[in-house]
Amino acid sequence: MTPQDLMAVDAIAAEVHPNFPEDVAIPAERLRLAPAGCFVLAEDHAISGYVVSHPWHAFPPPKLNTLLGAIPERPESWYIHDLALLPAARGRGHAGALVEHLAARARDLGLPIMSLTAVSGSAPFWAGHGFVSQGGADFAAALASYGADAAFMVRRLG
């Protein structure tokens, strides 16, 4: 991902996540802070998907539409902030390949886990990639900005 890709990323986010709007400043900041975790999927000279991710704390996740300010000095997790593919790009293994690439990056940094917040019924997809839901009242409060069906999920790396 480059800064020139951010308008396409914003357009895809608006289409794929209409109930979770974020300012374009959010992926722009993540790209600036953690460029090794931000990628676009380009097919036929057009961007059809993206992933925004970065090192982070084990918990809680960043609130939706909130700037980070900085990456933690001692991160405990690789956090997948958003992975979105347009419908035409789905079902061809792109998301799984991105997840495995990010897992390798996290392992290279010595991070023990990857984490994310599943929204819009996506928890089964993430479970298929080794993520397990975490529960409890603390999680519910931290996930409030992501909607009622949000699930904080973790994948242990070994």
Backbone as a chain_set.jsonl record, in Angstrom:
{"seq": "MTPQDLMAVDAIAAEVHPNFPEDVAIPAERLRLAPAGCFVLAEDHAISGYVVSHPWHAFPPPKLNTLLGAIPERPESWYIHDLALLPAARGRGHAGALVEHLAARARDLGLPIMSLTAVSGSAPFWAGHGFVSQGGADFAAALASYGADAAFMVRRLG", "coords": {"N": [[0.855, -1.177, 0.0], [0.458, 2.228, -0.747], [0.567, 5.787, -0.096], [-0.87, 6.865, -2.241], [-2.79, 4.957, -2.725], [-4.791, 5.244, -0.883], [-7.307, 6.506, -1.306], [-8.659, 4.634, -2.872], [-8.684, 2.528, -1.054], [-10.31, 3.671, 0.901], [-12.721, 3.855, -0.539], [-13.301, 1.132, -0.983], [-13.57, 0.286, 1.66], [-15.879, 1.72, 2.379], [-17.755, 0.439, 0.8], [-17.573, -2.292, 1.576], [-17.723, -2.264, 4.359], [-20.11, -0.714, 5.32], [-21.415, -0.1, 7.715], [-19.457, 0.56, 9.479], [-17.937, 3.082, 9.428], [-14.879, 4.798, 8.824], [-12.564, 7.469, 9.149], [-10.42, 8.487, 6.473], [-8.004, 9.1, 7.489], [-7.368, 7.156, 9.317], [-6.491, 4.564, 8.081], [-4.372, 5.824, 6.768], [-2.699, 6.714, 8.824], [-2.022, 4.215, 9.988], [-0.633, 3.082, 7.845], [1.556, 4.83, 7.745], [2.705, 4.358, 10.275], [3.12, 1.576, 10.335], [4.116, 0.326, 7.786], [4.813, -2.212, 6.843], [2.653, -3.77, 7.376], [0.548, -3.152, 5.771], [-1.244, -3.617, 2.883], [-2.315, -3.746, -0.552], [-4.582, -5.38, -2.774], [-4.127, -5.78, -6.025], [-5.674, -6.103, -9.06], [-5.997, -6.527, -12.511], [-5.19, -3.876, -12.977], [-6.536, -2.434, -11.045], [-7.48, -1.714, -7.682], [-8.662, -4.181, -5.589], [-8.941, -4.988, -3.038], [-7.732, -4.888, 0.385], [-5.459, -4.872, 3.21], [-5.035, -3.744, 6.494], [-2.846, -3.547, 9.06], [-0.978, -3.966, 12.15], [1.644, -3.885, 14.68], [0.64, -4.347, 18.103], [-0.91, -3.993, 21.366], [-1.693, -6.848, 23.472], [-4.312, -6.757, 24.33], [-6.567, -4.136, 25.071], [-8.3, -4.0, 21.851], [-7.656, -1.389, 19.411], [-9.949, 1.345, 19.469], [-12.645, 1.735, 17.172], [-12.262, 3.912, 14.394], [-10.265, 5.552, 15.494], [-7.275, 7.252, 16.03], [-3.975, 5.942, 16.493], [-1.57, 7.124, 17.359], [0.999, 6.137, 18.087], [3.014, 3.187, 17.667], [3.156, 0.594, 20.056], [6.033, 0.413, 22.203], [6.816, -2.062, 23.109], [5.312, -4.307, 21.654], [2.72, -6.812, 21.841], [1.229, -8.293, 20.183], [0.208, -8.934, 16.778], [-1.939, -6.946, 15.223], [-4.773, -7.208, 13.254], [-6.291, -4.797, 11.738], [-8.096, -4.291, 9.663], [-9.339, -6.177, 6.999], [-10.326, -6.278, 3.814], [-12.13, -7.287, 0.994], [-13.353, -6.753, -2.251], [-16.442, -8.08, -3.572], [-15.951, -9.506, -6.037], [-13.327, -10.336, -5.746], [-13.254, -12.235, -3.827], [-13.095, -15.584, -2.401], [-10.944, -16.778, -3.65], [-8.663, -17.322, -2.293], [-7.129, -15.138, -1.547], [-7.442, -13.7, 0.907], [-6.662, -15.58, 2.872], [-3.981, -15.953, 2.101], [-2.966, -13.402, 2.649], [-3.334, -13.33, 5.433], [-1.571, -15.377, 6.25], [0.841, -14.3, 5.387], [1.001, -12.075, 7.084], [1.129, -13.434, 9.519], [3.647, -14.618, 9.318], [5.198, -12.318, 9.341], [4.634, -11.385, 11.942], [5.732, -13.482, 13.452], [8.423, -13.163, 12.74], [8.979, -10.871, 14.157], [8.882, -11.848, 16.662], [6.477, -11.985, 17.987], [3.896, -13.38, 19.981], [1.209, -13.757, 19.35], [-1.532, -13.159, 17.051], [-4.139, -10.792, 16.583], [-7.55, -9.639, 16.337], [-10.623, -7.891, 15.6], [-13.557, -9.294, 14.949], [-16.245, -8.579, 12.815], [-19.641, -8.107, 11.663], [-20.574, -10.76, 11.405], [-18.312, -12.233, 10.688], [-16.775, -13.951, 12.222], [-16.763, -16.87, 11.893], [-15.282, -17.121, 9.48], [-12.767, -16.134, 10.315], [-12.203, -17.966, 12.338], [-11.732, -20.192, 10.794], [-9.204, -19.644, 9.987], [-7.64, -20.072, 12.139], [-8.145, -18.42, 14.342], [-9.424, -17.705, 17.588], [-12.276, -16.988, 19.498], [-12.407, -14.65, 22.157], [-13.774, -14.044, 25.347], [-16.035, -12.46, 27.756], [-16.854, -9.873, 30.163], [-15.047, -7.706, 30.154], [-14.147, -7.741, 27.547], [-16.474, -7.184, 26.098], [-17.008, -4.486, 26.775], [-14.735, -3.213, 25.709], [-15.126, -3.645, 23.032], [-17.274, -2.162, 22.242], [-17.399, -0.048, 20.353], [-17.41, -1.374, 17.977], [-19.803, -2.618, 17.446], [-22.694, -4.717, 18.218], [-22.365, -7.456, 17.592], [-19.666, -7.919, 17.575], [-16.563, -9.669, 17.899], [-13.722, -10.331, 19.749], [-10.79, -11.792, 18.673], [-8.173, -14.235, 18.771], [-5.142, -15.546, 17.533], [-2.827, -17.918, 18.208], [0.659, -18.013, 17.737], [3.174, -20.196, 16.664]], "CA": [[0.0, 0.0, 0.0], [1.143, 3.511, -0.769], [-0.39, 6.869, 0.162], [-1.72, 7.058, -3.419], [-3.839, 3.937, -2.704], [-5.727, 5.455, 0.229], [-8.674, 6.82, -1.763], [-9.252, 3.352, -3.266], [-8.924, 1.815, 0.203], [-11.478, 4.295, 1.514], [-13.903, 3.47, -1.325], [-13.577, -0.282, -0.701], [-14.074, 0.233, 3.036], [-17.263, 2.215, 2.378], [-18.606, -0.594, 0.184], [-17.534, -3.556, 2.315], [-18.078, -2.025, 5.776], [-20.902, 0.526, 5.4], [-21.836, 0.169, 9.095], [-18.265, 0.837, 10.288], [-17.16, 4.109, 8.724], [-13.675, 5.361, 9.445], [-11.923, 8.526, 8.385], [-9.274, 8.026, 5.699], [-6.821, 9.323, 8.332], [-7.06, 5.934, 10.082], [-5.521, 3.742, 7.347], [-3.18, 6.624, 6.454], [-1.81, 6.658, 9.985], [-1.503, 2.842, 10.105], [0.374, 2.94, 6.791], [2.748, 5.581, 8.165], [3.306, 3.731, 11.457], [3.454, 0.159, 10.123], [3.959, 0.03, 6.358], [4.97, -3.647, 6.594], [1.389, -4.444, 7.642], [-0.505, -2.569, 4.936], [-1.126, -4.098, 1.505], [-3.491, -3.732, -1.407], [-4.7, -6.424, -3.781], [-4.337, -5.132, -7.319], [-6.0, -7.024, -10.148], [-6.416, -5.818, -13.721], [-4.865, -2.453, -12.818], [-7.445, -1.796, -10.089], [-7.382, -2.255, -6.328], [-9.889, -4.911, -5.267], [-8.932, -5.342, -1.628], [-6.619, -4.36, 1.173], [-5.335, -5.221, 4.617], [-4.365, -2.761, 7.344], [-2.493, -4.252, 10.295], [0.159, -3.333, 12.834], [1.923, -4.388, 16.033], [-0.231, -3.715, 19.091], [-1.03, -4.657, 22.667], [-2.488, -8.071, 23.421], [-5.692, -6.347, 24.541], [-7.735, -4.175, 24.202], [-8.068, -3.532, 20.486], [-7.913, 0.044, 19.236], [-11.347, 1.664, 19.177], [-12.944, 2.047, 15.787], [-12.114, 5.296, 13.957], [-9.408, 6.236, 16.469], [-5.849, 7.266, 15.711], [-3.124, 5.272, 17.484], [-0.525, 8.006, 17.852], [2.286, 5.441, 17.98], [3.031, 1.739, 17.881], [3.766, 0.344, 21.37], [7.462, 0.065, 22.199], [6.903, -3.514, 23.321], [4.035, -4.894, 21.248], [2.474, -8.197, 22.253], [0.374, -8.915, 19.179], [0.06, -8.305, 15.468], [-3.372, -6.684, 15.161], [-5.352, -7.0, 11.935], [-7.311, -3.765, 11.898], [-9.121, -4.46, 8.638], [-9.05, -6.901, 5.767], [-11.55, -6.149, 3.027], [-12.051, -7.629, -0.423], [-14.584, -6.576, -3.012], [-17.031, -9.397, -3.849], [-15.322, -10.193, -7.169], [-12.001, -10.832, -5.355], [-13.407, -13.232, -2.759], [-13.169, -17.004, -2.738], [-9.795, -17.216, -4.445], [-7.518, -17.538, -1.419], [-6.366, -13.919, -1.267], [-7.475, -13.36, 2.335], [-5.823, -16.541, 3.58], [-2.578, -15.653, 1.791], [-2.601, -12.207, 3.411], [-3.235, -13.704, 6.851], [-0.332, -16.137, 6.454], [1.955, -13.356, 5.247], [1.06, -11.31, 8.328], [1.586, -14.344, 10.575], [5.104, -14.727, 9.169], [5.756, -11.036, 9.809], [4.534, -11.375, 13.402], [6.742, -14.428, 13.966], [9.738, -12.526, 12.557], [9.136, -9.888, 15.235], [8.829, -12.553, 17.938], [5.185, -11.787, 18.642], [3.292, -14.687, 20.241], [-0.17, -13.865, 18.873], [-2.193, -12.2, 16.18], [-5.469, -10.525, 17.114], [-8.438, -8.854, 15.484], [-12.007, -7.778, 16.015], [-14.434, -9.778, 13.881], [-17.52, -7.857, 12.748], [-20.579, -8.473, 10.592], [-20.684, -12.209, 11.254], [-17.105, -12.799, 10.075], [-16.035, -14.828, 13.145], [-16.479, -18.194, 11.317], [-14.181, -16.991, 8.529], [-11.52, -16.014, 11.058], [-11.971, -19.251, 13.017], [-11.143, -21.064, 9.779], [-7.793, -19.275, 9.849], [-6.955, -20.329, 13.403], [-8.455, -17.447, 15.388], [-10.367, -18.19, 18.596], [-12.958, -15.887, 20.195], [-12.158, -14.412, 23.565], [-15.035, -13.523, 25.863], [-16.061, -11.844, 29.07], [-17.361, -8.503, 30.269], [-14.001, -6.763, 29.739], [-14.11, -7.725, 26.09], [-17.679, -6.511, 25.611], [-16.834, -3.039, 26.928], [-13.7, -2.754, 24.79], [-15.591, -3.814, 21.657], [-18.523, -1.418, 22.049], [-17.383, 0.78, 19.148], [-17.471, -2.247, 16.806], [-21.135, -3.173, 17.256], [-23.161, -5.742, 19.158], [-21.924, -8.818, 17.273], [-18.202, -7.954, 17.477], [-15.86, -10.692, 18.668], [-12.262, -10.211, 19.787], [-10.272, -13.117, 18.367], [-6.721, -14.365, 18.883], [-4.482, -16.728, 16.943], [-1.504, -18.147, 18.781], [1.69, -18.307, 16.75], [4.146, -21.116, 17.25]], "C": [[0.893, 1.231, 0.0], [0.109, 4.599, -0.424], [-1.344, 7.115, -1.023], [-2.886, 6.055, -3.469], [-4.97, 4.247, -1.727], [-7.14, 5.813, -0.212], [-9.376, 5.539, -2.211], [-9.57, 2.511, -2.035], [-10.179, 2.363, 0.869], [-12.768, 3.9, 0.777], [-14.286, 2.017, -1.072], [-14.146, -0.421, 0.702], [-15.532, 0.671, 3.089], [-18.215, 1.182, 1.794], [-18.699, -1.849, 1.044], [-18.017, -3.394, 3.753], [-18.941, -0.77, 5.935], [-21.343, 0.89, 6.821], [-20.675, 0.522, 10.018], [-17.399, 1.898, 9.615], [-15.961, 4.577, 9.541], [-13.137, 6.455, 8.537], [-10.731, 7.946, 7.635], [-7.971, 8.249, 6.475], [-6.424, 8.061, 9.088], [-6.123, 5.022, 9.291], [-4.261, 4.515, 6.966], [-2.191, 6.588, 7.61], [-1.2, 5.267, 10.134], [-0.411, 2.596, 9.065], [1.668, 3.65, 7.181], [3.472, 4.878, 9.305], [3.811, 2.312, 11.208], [3.286, -0.216, 8.651], [4.084, -1.455, 6.024], [3.687, -4.431, 6.866], [0.246, -3.968, 6.77], [-0.265, -2.941, 3.474], [-2.425, -3.869, 0.753], [-3.418, -4.943, -2.338], [-5.035, -5.722, -5.083], [-4.544, -6.204, -8.375], [-6.481, -6.201, -11.33], [-6.287, -4.3, -13.562], [-5.834, -1.706, -11.909], [-7.278, -2.472, -8.73], [-8.717, -2.899, -5.971], [-9.927, -5.38, -3.816], [-7.724, -4.752, -0.931], [-6.599, -5.021, 2.549], [-4.553, -4.107, 5.304], [-4.107, -3.458, 8.67], [-1.236, -3.628, 10.882], [0.439, -4.041, 14.153], [1.062, -3.631, 17.046], [-0.14, -4.459, 20.413], [-1.811, -5.96, 22.494], [-3.971, -7.741, 23.532], [-5.67, -5.0, 25.252], [-7.387, -3.758, 22.779], [-8.23, -2.016, 20.422], [-9.4, 0.265, 18.962], [-11.481, 2.014, 17.704], [-12.812, 3.55, 15.546], [-11.317, 6.149, 14.949], [-7.951, 6.139, 16.034], [-5.06, 6.612, 16.841], [-2.13, 6.227, 18.133], [0.854, 7.397, 17.674], [2.055, 3.941, 18.13], [3.669, 1.511, 19.254], [5.248, -0.039, 21.239], [7.672, -1.433, 22.342], [5.567, -4.163, 22.943], [3.952, -6.357, 21.66], [1.688, -8.975, 21.208], [0.542, -8.209, 17.842], [-1.439, -8.177, 15.264], [-3.804, -6.44, 13.717], [-6.512, -6.039, 12.119], [-8.449, -3.956, 10.895], [-8.548, -5.25, 7.471], [-10.351, -6.884, 4.985], [-11.266, -6.468, 1.569], [-13.395, -7.327, -1.071], [-15.145, -7.953, -3.371], [-16.352, -10.169, -4.984], [-13.97, -10.797, -6.823], [-12.074, -11.945, -4.315], [-13.409, -14.651, -3.3], [-12.01, -17.528, -3.556], [-8.523, -17.347, -3.624], [-6.709, -16.308, -1.074], [-6.309, -13.608, 0.224], [-6.583, -14.302, 3.133], [-4.343, -16.293, 3.339], [-2.104, -14.421, 2.557], [-2.427, -12.528, 4.89], [-1.929, -14.45, 7.11], [0.902, -15.252, 6.295], [2.118, -12.538, 6.521], [1.533, -12.173, 9.497], [3.104, -14.503, 10.512], [5.784, -13.449, 9.66], [5.747, -10.973, 11.33], [5.566, -12.308, 14.029], [8.14, -13.828, 13.857], [10.021, -11.508, 13.658], [9.096, -10.537, 16.618], [7.52, -12.38, 18.686], [4.479, -13.136, 18.821], [1.892, -14.869, 19.675], [-0.467, -12.855, 17.777], [-3.569, -11.985, 16.776], [-6.248, -9.658, 16.135], [-9.797, -8.749, 16.14], [-12.867, -8.173, 14.826], [-15.765, -9.04, 13.961], [-18.378, -8.456, 11.635], [-20.633, -9.975, 10.335], [-19.468, -12.88, 10.654], [-16.327, -13.75, 10.98], [-15.803, -16.231, 12.573], [-15.35, -18.167, 10.283], [-12.851, -16.975, 9.277], [-11.195, -17.29, 11.813], [-11.335, -20.25, 12.045], [-9.673, -20.779, 9.52], [-7.064, -19.32, 11.187], [-7.224, -19.349, 14.517], [-9.551, -17.999, 16.296], [-10.96, -16.988, 19.318], [-12.567, -15.852, 21.658], [-13.417, -13.769, 24.116], [-14.888, -12.839, 27.2], [-16.504, -10.402, 29.013], [-16.322, -7.474, 29.831], [-13.952, -6.634, 28.218], [-15.301, -6.959, 25.528], [-17.529, -4.994, 25.694], [-15.823, -2.5, 25.915], [-14.163, -2.797, 23.34], [-16.809, -2.973, 21.319], [-18.536, -0.606, 20.751], [-17.525, -0.045, 17.865], [-18.849, -2.871, 16.579], [-21.413, -4.364, 18.138], [-22.626, -7.138, 18.858], [-20.406, -8.953, 17.18], [-17.612, -9.026, 18.383], [-14.364, -10.429, 18.599], [-11.711, -11.617, 19.628], [-8.749, -13.101, 18.367], [-6.273, -15.645, 18.195], [-3.095, -16.829, 17.553], [-0.537, -18.544, 17.659], [2.738, -19.217, 17.388], [5.271, -21.43, 16.336]], "O": [[1.936, 1.269, 0.653], [-1.094, 4.342, -0.462], [-2.487, 7.526, -0.825], [-3.864, 6.285, -4.181], [-6.002, 3.576, -1.747], [-8.094, 5.443, 0.471], [-10.568, 5.372, -1.954], [-10.61, 1.856, -1.981], [-11.016, 1.597, 1.347], [-13.79, 3.641, 1.413], [-15.47, 1.701, -0.957], [-15.103, -1.166, 0.912], [-16.337, 0.047, 3.781], [-19.355, 1.062, 2.242], [-19.783, -2.406, 1.219], [-18.651, -4.296, 4.3], [-18.529, 0.159, 6.629], [-21.615, 2.057, 7.103], [-20.881, 0.76, 11.208], [-16.248, 1.631, 9.271], [-16.024, 4.728, 10.761], [-13.244, 6.374, 7.313], [-10.097, 7.006, 8.117], [-6.947, 7.648, 6.149], [-5.261, 7.909, 9.464], [-5.037, 4.721, 9.785], [-3.189, 3.921, 6.853], [-0.986, 6.447, 7.399], [0.0, 5.141, 10.38], [0.612, 1.98, 9.364], [2.757, 3.118, 6.965], [4.7, 4.804, 9.314], [4.808, 1.892, 11.795], [2.398, -0.998, 8.313], [3.523, -1.911, 5.028], [3.639, -5.635, 6.612], [-0.906, -4.338, 7.0], [0.779, -2.624, 2.903], [-3.5, -3.806, 1.35], [-2.34, -5.454, -2.642], [-6.109, -5.137, -5.223], [-3.71, -7.09, -8.561], [-7.283, -5.282, -11.166], [-7.171, -3.545, -13.966], [-5.944, -0.483, -11.99], [-6.972, -3.661, -8.651], [-9.766, -2.259, -6.037], [-10.848, -6.093, -3.416], [-6.822, -4.198, -1.559], [-7.573, -5.636, 2.985], [-3.561, -3.599, 4.782], [-5.043, -3.91, 9.329], [-0.526, -2.872, 10.219], [-0.435, -4.724, 14.687], [0.787, -2.443, 16.881], [0.61, -5.425, 20.553], [-2.502, -6.151, 21.493], [-4.798, -8.386, 22.887], [-4.736, -4.774, 26.022], [-6.305, -3.226, 22.53], [-8.875, -1.425, 21.288], [-10.035, -0.549, 18.292], [-10.55, 2.52, 17.078], [-13.202, 4.359, 16.388], [-11.649, 7.306, 15.205], [-7.463, 5.056, 15.709], [-5.434, 6.718, 18.009], [-1.88, 6.14, 19.335], [1.77, 8.05, 17.174], [1.032, 3.5, 18.653], [4.645, 2.185, 19.583], [5.651, -0.719, 20.296], [8.599, -1.999, 21.761], [4.783, -4.526, 23.82], [4.964, -7.042, 21.808], [1.505, -10.185, 21.34], [0.957, -7.052, 17.776], [-2.138, -9.183, 15.143], [-3.261, -5.567, 13.04], [-7.581, -6.42, 12.595], [-9.621, -3.801, 11.238], [-7.426, -5.014, 7.024], [-11.362, -7.416, 5.442], [-10.294, -5.986, 0.986], [-14.448, -7.614, -0.501], [-14.377, -8.911, -3.464], [-16.198, -11.386, -4.882], [-13.501, -11.687, -7.533], [-11.05, -12.532, -3.964], [-13.682, -14.894, -4.476], [-12.093, -18.627, -4.105], [-7.431, -17.467, -4.18], [-5.699, -16.413, -0.378], [-5.243, -13.286, 0.749], [-5.823, -13.85, 3.99], [-3.536, -16.407, 4.261], [-0.979, -14.39, 3.057], [-1.485, -12.056, 5.526], [-1.25, -14.174, 8.099], [1.897, -15.44, 6.996], [3.237, -12.328, 6.99], [2.257, -11.692, 10.369], [3.769, -14.519, 11.547], [6.823, -13.503, 10.318], [6.73, -10.558, 11.944], [6.2, -11.959, 15.025], [8.95, -13.966, 14.774], [11.172, -11.31, 14.044], [9.258, -9.855, 17.63], [7.462, -12.606, 19.895], [4.469, -13.949, 17.897], [1.425, -15.999, 19.531], [0.231, -11.857, 17.601], [-4.119, -12.888, 17.407], [-5.684, -9.035, 15.236], [-10.083, -9.438, 17.12], [-12.902, -7.471, 13.816], [-16.34, -8.892, 15.04], [-17.896, -9.208, 10.788], [-20.727, -10.412, 9.188], [-19.577, -13.998, 10.152], [-15.316, -14.306, 10.552], [-14.706, -16.759, 12.757], [-14.548, -19.099, 10.222], [-11.923, -17.703, 8.926], [-10.026, -17.661, 11.919], [-10.496, -21.059, 12.442], [-8.978, -21.587, 8.903], [-6.017, -18.697, 11.36], [-6.58, -19.435, 15.563], [-10.479, -18.667, 15.84], [-10.234, -16.073, 19.707], [-12.418, -16.887, 22.308], [-14.072, -13.009, 23.403], [-13.784, -12.658, 27.715], [-16.527, -9.784, 27.948], [-16.673, -6.474, 29.204], [-13.742, -5.546, 27.681], [-15.153, -6.175, 24.59], [-17.899, -4.292, 24.753], [-16.042, -1.44, 25.327], [-13.641, -2.059, 22.504], [-17.327, -3.065, 20.206], [-19.583, -0.49, 20.113], [-17.736, 0.515, 16.789], [-19.034, -3.591, 15.598], [-20.505, -4.949, 18.73], [-22.449, -7.933, 19.78], [-19.907, -9.993, 16.75], [-18.098, -9.261, 19.489], [-13.801, -10.317, 17.51], [-12.107, -12.53, 20.352], [-8.119, -12.103, 18.015], [-6.935, -16.681, 18.268], [-2.284, -15.912, 17.418], [-0.883, -19.31, 16.76], [3.131, -19.008, 18.536], [6.166, -22.193, 16.699]]}, "num_chains": 1, "name": "protein.A"}
